[in-house]
Amino acid sequence: MPSADSMRAPTEAEIDAAETRLDRKFHPDYRAFLRGGGDVAGAKFVEDNGDYFCIADCGEVVYWSHNGSTDERWPSLTEWHRQVCLERK
């Protein structure tokens, strides 16, 4: 079970350190997601039943299905969250 500390939102310094460690700049949408309580140690994707949603460097979210290629994509993390997480419930 995760500890309370591992579930807290990362600080700006921790996000900066993750960028340095990974040698890449995070898209502003992804930084906002992390500040909202995302896991700073996690990757830039979400897994769902063997399928993946990945945030590209440009901020676009791309869907990778285990059943084959797909053209599903969203222009931003905000739009992906609205359509996939809020509207599909």
N, CA, C and O atoms as a Tinker XYZ file with bonds, in Angstrom:
   356  protein
     1  N      0.845000   -1.175000    0.000000    73     2
     2  CA     0.000000    0.000000    0.000000    64     1     3
     3  C      0.890000    1.237000    0.000000    63     2     4     5
     4  O      1.843000    1.317000    0.775000    81     3
     5  N      0.579000    2.221000   -0.881000    73     3     6
     6  CA     1.389000    3.438000   -0.921000    64     5     7
     7  C      1.298000    4.218000    0.381000    63     6     8     9
     8  O      0.257000    4.232000    1.039000    81     7
     9  N      2.393000    4.864000    0.743000    73     7    10
    10  CA     2.386000    5.699000    1.946000    64     9    11
    11  C      1.737000    7.034000    1.628000    63    10    12    13
    12  O      1.594000    7.398000    0.461000    81    11
    13  N      1.346000    7.761000    2.657000    73    11    14
    14  CA     0.738000    9.078000    2.468000    64    13    15
    15  C      1.706000   10.008000    1.760000    63    14    16    17
    16  O      1.290000   10.829000    0.943000    81    15
    17  N      3.013000    9.888000    2.067000    73    15    18
    18  CA     4.004000   10.744000    1.436000    64    17    19
    19  C      4.122000   10.465000   -0.058000    63    18    20    21
    20  O      4.344000   11.391000   -0.838000    81    19
    21  N      3.978000    9.202000   -0.474000    73    19    22
    22  CA     4.106000    8.881000   -1.895000    64    21    23
    23  C      2.888000    9.343000   -2.690000    63    22    24    25
    24  O      2.943000    9.387000   -3.919000    81    23
    25  N      1.794000    9.688000   -2.019000    73    23    26
    26  CA     0.584000   10.129000   -2.699000    64    25    27
    27  C      0.460000   11.649000   -2.744000    63    26    28    29
    28  O     -0.485000   12.169000   -3.339000    81    27
    29  N      1.395000   12.371000   -2.127000    73    27    30
    30  CA     1.320000   13.825000   -2.120000    64    29    31
    31  C      1.737000   14.374000   -3.481000    63    30    32    33
    32  O      2.438000   13.711000   -4.246000    81    31
    33  N      1.294000   15.592000   -3.768000    73    31    34
    34  CA     1.708000   16.260000   -5.000000    64    33    35
    35  C      3.185000   16.619000   -4.900000    63    34    36    37
    36  O      3.637000   17.054000   -3.841000    81    35
    37  N      3.942000   16.448000   -5.972000    73    35    38
    38  CA     5.360000   16.797000   -5.928000    64    37    39
    39  C      5.556000   18.303000   -5.918000    63    38    40    41
    40  O      4.700000   19.059000   -6.377000    81    39
    41  N      6.676000   18.717000   -5.398000    73    39    42
    42  CA     7.032000   20.133000   -5.397000    64    41    43
    43  C      7.588000   20.507000   -6.773000    63    42    44    45
    44  O      7.927000   19.642000   -7.580000    81    43
    45  N      7.674000   21.820000   -7.019000    73    43    46
    46  CA     8.288000   22.288000   -8.272000    64    45    47
    47  C      9.731000   21.769000   -8.376000    63    46    48    49
    48  O     10.185000   21.382000   -9.453000    81    47
    49  N     10.441000   21.768000   -7.241000    73    47    50
    50  CA    11.833000   21.287000   -7.240000    64    49    51
    51  C     11.899000   19.810000   -7.610000    63    50    52    53
    52  O     12.814000   19.395000   -8.321000    81    51
    53  N     10.949000   19.014000   -7.141000    73    51    54
    54  CA    10.932000   17.589000   -7.477000    64    53    55
    55  C     10.604000   17.374000   -8.960000    63    54    56    57
    56  O     11.166000   16.488000   -9.604000    81    55
    57  N      9.697000   18.186000   -9.491000    73    55    58
    58  CA     9.382000   18.084000  -10.925000    64    57    59
    59  C     10.605000   18.485000  -11.743000    63    58    60    61
    60  O     10.945000   17.819000  -12.721000    81    59
    61  N     11.266000   19.569000  -11.346000    73    59    62
    62  CA    12.489000   19.995000  -12.030000    64    61    63
    63  C     13.544000   18.892000  -11.983000    63    62    64    65
    64  O     14.216000   18.631000  -12.981000    81    63
    65  N     13.690000   18.250000  -10.834000    73    63    66
    66  CA    14.677000   17.174000  -10.678000    64    65    67
    67  C     14.336000   15.989000  -11.582000    63    66    68    69
    68  O     15.232000   15.368000  -12.154000    81    67
    69  N     13.055000   15.675000  -11.711000    73    67    70
    70  CA    12.640000   14.581000  -12.596000    64    69    71
    71  C     12.972000   14.926000  -14.048000    63    70    72    73
    72  O     13.436000   14.071000  -14.802000    81    71
    73  N     12.734000   16.177000  -14.437000    73    71    74
    74  CA    13.094000   16.607000  -15.794000    64    73    75
    75  C     14.596000   16.447000  -16.029000    63    74    76    77
    76  O     15.019000   15.963000  -17.079000    81    75
    77  N     15.384000   16.850000  -15.059000    73    75    78
    78  CA    16.835000   16.743000  -15.176000    64    77    79
    79  C     17.255000   15.280000  -15.263000    63    78    80    81
    80  O     18.072000   14.912000  -16.108000    81    79
    81  N     16.699000   14.457000  -14.398000    73    79    82
    82  CA    17.038000   13.035000  -14.370000    64    81    83
    83  C     16.684000   12.352000  -15.687000    63    82    84    85
    84  O     17.427000   11.492000  -16.161000    81    83
    85  N     15.546000   12.733000  -16.282000    73    83    86
    86  CA    15.093000   12.128000  -17.539000    64    85    87
    87  C     15.628000   12.856000  -18.776000    63    86    88    89
    88  O     15.418000   12.417000  -19.907000    81    87
    89  N     16.323000   13.975000  -18.545000    73    87    90
    90  CA    16.911000   14.783000  -19.614000    64    89    91
    91  C     15.867000   15.218000  -20.639000    63    90    92    93
    92  O     16.074000   15.099000  -21.847000    81    91
    93  N     14.730000   15.730000  -20.127000    73    91    94
    94  CA    13.686000   16.267000  -21.011000    64    93    95
    95  C     12.797000   17.221000  -20.247000    63    94    96    97
    96  O     12.636000   17.112000  -19.031000    81    95
    97  N     12.225000   18.157000  -20.977000    73    95    98
    98  CA    11.289000   19.119000  -20.399000    64    97    99
    99  C      9.887000   18.554000  -20.521000    63    98   100   101
   100  O      9.508000   18.050000  -21.579000    81    99
   101  N      9.114000   18.634000  -19.446000    73    99   102
   102  CA     7.731000   18.180000  -19.477000    64   101   103
   103  C      6.834000   19.251000  -20.086000    63   102   104   105
   104  O      7.071000   20.445000  -19.902000    81   103
   105  N      5.828000   18.830000  -20.794000    73   103   106
   106  CA     4.842000   19.751000  -21.336000    64   105   107
   107  C      4.128000   20.436000  -20.163000    63   106   108   109
   108  O      3.938000   19.812000  -19.119000    81   107
   109  N      3.732000   21.703000  -20.314000    73   107   110
   110  CA     3.048000   22.406000  -19.216000    64   109   111
   111  C      1.796000   21.673000  -18.706000    63   110   112   113
   112  O      1.515000   21.711000  -17.508000    81   111
   113  N      1.047000   21.013000  -19.585000    73   111   114
   114  CA    -0.119000   20.239000  -19.141000    64   113   115
   115  C      0.294000   19.112000  -18.201000    63   114   116   117
   116  O     -0.381000   18.843000  -17.208000    81   115
   117  N      1.415000   18.451000  -18.523000    73   115   118
   118  CA     1.883000   17.351000  -17.688000    64   117   119
   119  C      2.389000   17.880000  -16.346000    63   118   120   121
   120  O      2.157000   17.263000  -15.306000    81   119
   121  N      3.079000   19.023000  -16.368000    73   119   122
   122  CA     3.523000   19.631000  -15.103000    64   121   123
   123  C      2.316000   19.961000  -14.232000    63   122   124   125
   124  O      2.342000   19.734000  -13.022000    81   123
   125  N      1.253000   20.499000  -14.844000    73   123   126
   126  CA     0.036000   20.820000  -14.081000    64   125   127
   127  C     -0.582000   19.554000  -13.511000    63   126   128   129
   128  O     -1.051000   19.554000  -12.373000    81   127
   129  N     -0.589000   18.469000  -14.290000    73   127   130
   130  CA    -1.096000   17.183000  -13.805000    64   129   131
   131  C     -0.298000   16.719000  -12.594000    63   130   132   133
   132  O     -0.869000   16.289000  -11.592000    81   131
   133  N      1.018000   16.808000  -12.691000    73   131   134
   134  CA     1.863000   16.396000  -11.571000    64   133   135
   135  C      1.600000   17.239000  -10.334000    63   134   136   137
   136  O      1.505000   16.707000   -9.228000    81   135
   137  N      1.484000   18.554000  -10.513000    73   135   138
   138  CA     1.225000   19.441000   -9.372000    64   137   139
   139  C     -0.130000   19.152000   -8.745000    63   138   140   141
   140  O     -0.349000   19.458000   -7.573000    81   139
   141  N     -1.042000   18.565000   -9.516000    73   139   142
   142  CA    -2.361000   18.226000   -9.001000    64   141   143
   143  C     -2.394000   16.913000   -8.239000    63   142   144   145
   144  O     -3.456000   16.492000   -7.780000    81   143
   145  N     -1.251000   16.262000   -8.097000    73   143   146
   146  CA    -1.210000   15.037000   -7.306000    64   145   147
   147  C     -0.760000   13.814000   -8.063000    63   146   148   149
   148  O     -0.844000   12.702000   -7.541000    81   147
   149  N     -0.276000   13.988000   -9.300000    73   147   150
   150  CA     0.254000   12.850000  -10.042000    64   149   151
   151  C      1.556000   12.383000   -9.423000    63   150   152   153
   152  O      2.150000   13.093000   -8.612000    81   151
   153  N      1.996000   11.216000   -9.790000    73   151   154
   154  CA     3.213000   10.621000   -9.232000    64   153   155
   155  C      4.428000   11.085000  -10.032000    63   154   156   157
   156  O      4.578000   10.720000  -11.199000    81   155
   157  N      5.297000   11.886000   -9.413000    73   155   158
   158  CA     6.463000   12.416000  -10.111000    64   157   159
   159  C      7.409000   11.317000  -10.557000    63   158   160   161
   160  O      8.190000   11.524000  -11.485000    81   159
   161  N      7.361000   10.144000   -9.915000    73   159   162
   162  CA     8.240000    9.041000  -10.312000    64   161   163
   163  C      7.654000    8.257000  -11.474000    63   162   164   165
   164  O      8.353000    7.452000  -12.090000    81   163
   165  N      6.391000    8.476000  -11.781000    73   163   166
   166  CA     5.736000    7.704000  -12.831000    64   165   167
   167  C      6.151000    8.142000  -14.220000    63   166   168   169
   168  O      6.764000    9.194000  -14.408000    81   167
   169  N      5.806000    7.316000  -15.180000    73   167   170
   170  CA     6.123000    7.612000  -16.571000    64   169   171
   171  C      5.101000    8.577000  -17.156000    63   170   172   173
   172  O      4.161000    8.990000  -16.476000    81   171
   173  N      5.292000    8.927000  -18.408000    73   171   174
   174  CA     4.403000    9.872000  -19.065000    64   173   175
   175  C      3.268000    9.136000  -19.785000    63   174   176   177
   176  O      2.866000    9.531000  -20.879000    81   175
   177  N      2.759000    8.074000  -19.173000    73   175   178
   178  CA     1.653000    7.360000  -19.777000    64   177   179
   179  C      0.757000    6.774000  -18.711000    63   178   180   181
   180  O      1.146000    6.640000  -17.551000    81   179
   181  N     -0.464000    6.423000  -19.126000    73   179   182
   182  CA    -1.428000    5.771000  -18.248000    64   181   183
   183  C     -1.791000    4.446000  -18.895000    63   182   184   185
   184  O     -2.116000    4.413000  -20.082000    81   183
   185  N     -1.744000    3.353000  -18.143000    73   183   186
   186  CA    -2.085000    2.030000  -18.652000    64   185   187
   187  C     -3.508000    1.691000  -18.245000    63   186   188   189
   188  O     -3.908000    1.928000  -17.105000    81   187
   189  N     -4.271000    1.134000  -19.180000    73   187   190
   190  CA    -5.644000    0.729000  -18.915000    64   189   191
   191  C     -5.898000   -0.595000  -19.603000    63   190   192   193
   192  O     -6.128000   -0.627000  -20.812000    81   191
   193  N     -5.860000   -1.700000  -18.851000    73   191   194
   194  CA    -6.167000   -3.028000  -19.383000    64   193   195
   195  C     -5.302000   -3.390000  -20.586000    63   194   196   197
   196  O     -5.799000   -3.961000  -21.557000    81   195
   197  N     -4.027000   -3.067000  -20.530000    73   195   198
   198  CA    -3.106000   -3.390000  -21.612000    64   197   199
   199  C     -3.059000   -2.359000  -22.719000    63   198   200   201
   200  O     -2.294000   -2.515000  -23.671000    81   199
   201  N     -3.847000   -1.323000  -22.619000    73   199   202
   202  CA    -3.823000   -0.206000  -23.570000    64   201   203
   203  C     -3.124000    0.964000  -22.882000    63   202   204   205
   204  O     -3.069000    1.026000  -21.654000    81   203
   205  N     -2.593000    1.887000  -23.673000    73   203   206
   206  CA    -1.844000    2.999000  -23.095000    64   205   207
   207  C     -2.286000    4.336000  -23.669000    63   206   208   209
   208  O     -2.599000    4.449000  -24.854000    81   207
   209  N     -2.305000    5.337000  -22.814000    73   207   210
   210  CA    -2.480000    6.727000  -23.204000    64   209   211
   211  C     -1.143000    7.397000  -22.891000    63   210   212   213
   212  O     -0.666000    7.343000  -21.757000    81   211
   213  N     -0.548000    8.022000  -23.890000    73   211   214
   214  CA     0.777000    8.617000  -23.728000    64   213   215
   215  C      0.721000   10.099000  -24.072000    63   214   216   217
   216  O      0.122000   10.477000  -25.079000    81   215
   217  N      1.333000   10.935000  -23.253000    73   215   218
   218  CA     1.402000   12.360000  -23.561000    64   217   219
   219  C      2.709000   12.625000  -24.307000    63   218   220   221
   220  O      3.799000   12.362000  -23.800000    81   219
   221  N      2.570000   13.151000  -25.521000    73   219   222
   222  CA     3.725000   13.459000  -26.359000    64   221   223
   223  C      4.368000   14.761000  -25.899000    63   222   224   225
   224  O      3.765000   15.528000  -25.148000    81   223
   225  N      5.580000   15.003000  -26.348000    73   223   226
   226  CA     6.284000   16.229000  -25.977000    64   225   227
   227  C      5.505000   17.478000  -26.356000    63   226   228   229
   228  O      5.623000   18.507000  -25.691000    81   227
   229  N      4.710000   17.401000  -27.416000    73   227   230
   230  CA     3.935000   18.565000  -27.867000    64   229   231
   231  C      2.672000   18.770000  -27.032000    63   230   232   233
   232  O      1.981000   19.775000  -27.202000    81   231
   233  N      2.358000   17.824000  -26.125000    73   231   234
   234  CA     1.179000   17.944000  -25.270000    64   233   235
   235  C      0.000000   17.125000  -25.731000    63   234   236   237
   236  O     -0.981000   16.992000  -25.001000    81   235
   237  N      0.072000   16.570000  -26.936000    73   235   238
   238  CA    -1.001000   15.734000  -27.464000    64   237   239
   239  C     -1.006000   14.390000  -26.730000    63   238   240   241
   240  O      0.055000   13.861000  -26.398000    81   239
   241  N     -2.197000   13.836000  -26.477000    73   239   242
   242  CA    -2.322000   12.519000  -25.860000    64   241   243
   243  C     -2.658000   11.519000  -26.962000    63   242   244   245
   244  O     -3.594000   11.719000  -27.737000    81   243
   245  N     -1.882000   10.444000  -27.020000    73   243   246
   246  CA    -2.019000    9.428000  -28.055000    64   245   247
   247  C     -2.437000    8.119000  -27.400000    63   246   248   249
   248  O     -1.943000    7.772000  -26.327000    81   247
   249  N     -3.344000    7.395000  -28.043000    73   247   250
   250  CA    -3.832000    6.105000  -27.540000    64   249   251
   251  C     -3.118000    4.977000  -28.266000    63   250   252   253
   252  O     -3.090000    4.951000  -29.496000    81   251
   253  N     -2.540000    4.044000  -27.518000    73   251   254
   254  CA    -1.914000    2.847000  -28.070000    64   253   255
   255  C     -2.697000    1.647000  -27.577000    63   254   256   257
   256  O     -2.722000    1.371000  -26.378000    81   255
   257  N     -3.339000    0.929000  -28.495000    73   255   258
   258  CA    -4.150000   -0.233000  -28.135000    64   257   259
   259  C     -3.344000   -1.517000  -28.277000    63   258   260   261
   260  O     -2.534000   -1.652000  -29.194000    81   259
   261  N     -3.569000   -2.457000  -27.368000    73   259   262
   262  CA    -2.916000   -3.767000  -27.481000    64   261   263
   263  C     -3.527000   -4.581000  -28.628000    63   262   264   265
   264  O     -2.973000   -5.612000  -29.009000    81   263
   265  N     -4.652000   -4.137000  -29.177000    73   263   266
   266  CA    -5.305000   -4.833000  -30.293000    64   265   267
   267  C     -4.796000   -4.361000  -31.658000    63   266   268   269
   268  O     -5.222000   -4.898000  -32.680000    81   267
   269  N     -3.929000   -3.408000  -31.701000    73   267   270
   270  CA    -3.412000   -2.908000  -32.969000    64   269   271
   271  C     -3.403000   -1.396000  -33.005000    63   270   272   273
   272  O     -3.753000   -0.731000  -32.029000    81   271
   273  N     -2.998000   -0.863000  -34.145000    73   271   274
   274  CA    -2.869000    0.584000  -34.248000    64   273   275
   275  C     -4.223000    1.274000  -34.226000    63   274   276   277
   276  O     -5.249000    0.702000  -34.593000    81   275
   277  N     -4.188000    2.511000  -33.789000    73   275   278
   278  CA    -5.388000    3.330000  -33.697000    64   277   279
   279  C     -5.014000    4.781000  -33.971000    63   278   280   281
   280  O     -3.870000    5.185000  -33.762000    81   279
   281  N     -5.966000    5.547000  -34.431000    73   279   282
   282  CA    -5.726000    6.968000  -34.694000    64   281   283
   283  C     -6.274000    7.849000  -33.589000    63   282   284   285
   284  O     -6.292000    9.071000  -33.735000    81   283
   285  N     -6.728000    7.255000  -32.470000    73   283   286
   286  CA    -7.304000    8.059000  -31.386000    64   285   287
   287  C     -6.232000    8.932000  -30.747000    63   286   288   289
   288  O     -5.159000    8.460000  -30.369000    81   287
   289  N     -6.554000   10.217000  -30.637000    73   287   290
   290  CA    -5.648000   11.176000  -30.008000    64   289   291
   291  C     -6.445000   12.387000  -29.572000    63   290   292   293
   292  O     -7.533000   12.650000  -30.085000    81   291
   293  N     -5.896000   13.119000  -28.624000    73   291   294
   294  CA    -6.532000   14.313000  -28.065000    64   293   295
   295  C     -5.500000   15.430000  -28.092000    63   294   296   297
   296  O     -4.314000   15.169000  -27.895000    81   295
   297  N     -5.921000   16.670000  -28.331000    73   295   298
   298  CA    -4.964000   17.763000  -28.469000    64   297   299
   299  C     -4.251000   18.165000  -27.177000    63   298   300   301
   300  O     -3.211000   18.822000  -27.219000    81   299
   301  N     -4.813000   17.771000  -26.030000    73   299   302
   302  CA    -4.202000   18.163000  -24.751000    64   301   303
   303  C     -4.608000   17.181000  -23.655000    63   302   304   305
   304  O     -5.567000   16.423000  -23.801000    81   303
   305  N     -3.868000   17.212000  -22.568000    73   303   306
   306  CA    -4.193000   16.387000  -21.412000    64   305   307
   307  C     -5.549000   16.783000  -20.844000    63   306   308   309
   308  O     -6.313000   15.927000  -20.398000    81   307
   309  N     -5.849000   18.076000  -20.860000    73   307   310
   310  CA    -7.138000   18.565000  -20.365000    64   309   311
   311  C     -8.286000   17.995000  -21.180000    63   310   312   313
   312  O     -9.283000   17.543000  -20.617000    81   311
   313  N     -8.154000   18.011000  -22.511000    73   311   314
   314  CA    -9.210000   17.484000  -23.387000    64   313   315
   315  C     -9.343000   15.968000  -23.233000    63   314   316   317
   316  O    -10.457000   15.444000  -23.215000    81   315
   317  N     -8.210000   15.258000  -23.121000    73   315   318
   318  CA    -8.248000   13.813000  -22.898000    64   317   319
   319  C     -8.988000   13.504000  -21.592000    63   318   320   321
   320  O     -9.850000   12.626000  -21.560000    81   319
   321  N     -8.656000   14.217000  -20.531000    73   319   322
   322  CA    -9.287000   13.982000  -19.236000    64   321   323
   323  C    -10.785000   14.229000  -19.311000    63   322   324   325
   324  O    -11.575000   13.455000  -18.771000    81   323
   325  N    -11.175000   15.308000  -19.979000    73   323   326
   326  CA   -12.597000   15.616000  -20.121000    64   325   327
   327  C    -13.338000   14.513000  -20.867000    63   326   328   329
   328  O    -14.382000   14.045000  -20.413000    81   327
   329  N    -12.794000   14.092000  -22.022000    73   327   330
   330  CA   -13.492000   13.115000  -22.851000    64   329   331
   331  C    -13.408000   11.687000  -22.311000    63   330   332   333
   332  O    -14.407000   10.967000  -22.305000    81   331
   333  N    -12.243000   11.284000  -21.866000    73   331   334
   334  CA   -12.039000    9.888000  -21.455000    64   333   335
   335  C    -12.425000    9.633000  -20.008000    63   334   336   337
   336  O    -13.046000    8.614000  -19.705000    81   335
   337  N    -12.072000   10.531000  -19.123000    73   335   338
   338  CA   -12.292000   10.292000  -17.697000    64   337   339
   339  C    -13.640000   10.812000  -17.207000    63   338   340   341
   340  O    -14.261000   10.187000  -16.348000    81   339
   341  N    -14.098000   11.928000  -17.729000    73   339   342
   342  CA   -15.320000   12.524000  -17.213000    64   341   343
   343  C    -16.560000   12.141000  -18.026000    63   342   344   345
   344  O    -17.590000   11.792000  -17.451000    81   343
   345  N    -16.470000   12.203000  -19.349000    73   343   346
   346  CA   -17.640000   11.965000  -20.187000    64   345   347
   347  C    -17.959000   10.505000  -20.417000    63   346   348   349
   348  O    -19.109000   10.185000  -20.719000    81   347
   349  N    -17.004000    9.606000  -20.292000    73   347   350
   350  CA   -17.248000    8.173000  -20.557000    64   349   351
   351  C    -17.791000    7.434000  -19.344000    63   350   352   353
   352  O    -18.051000    6.234000  -19.426000    81   351
   353  N    -17.966000    8.109000  -18.242000    73   351   354
   354  CA   -18.440000    7.426000  -17.023000    64   353   355
   355  C    -19.912000    7.153000  -17.101000    63   354   356
   356  O    -20.485000    6.587000  -16.171000    81   355
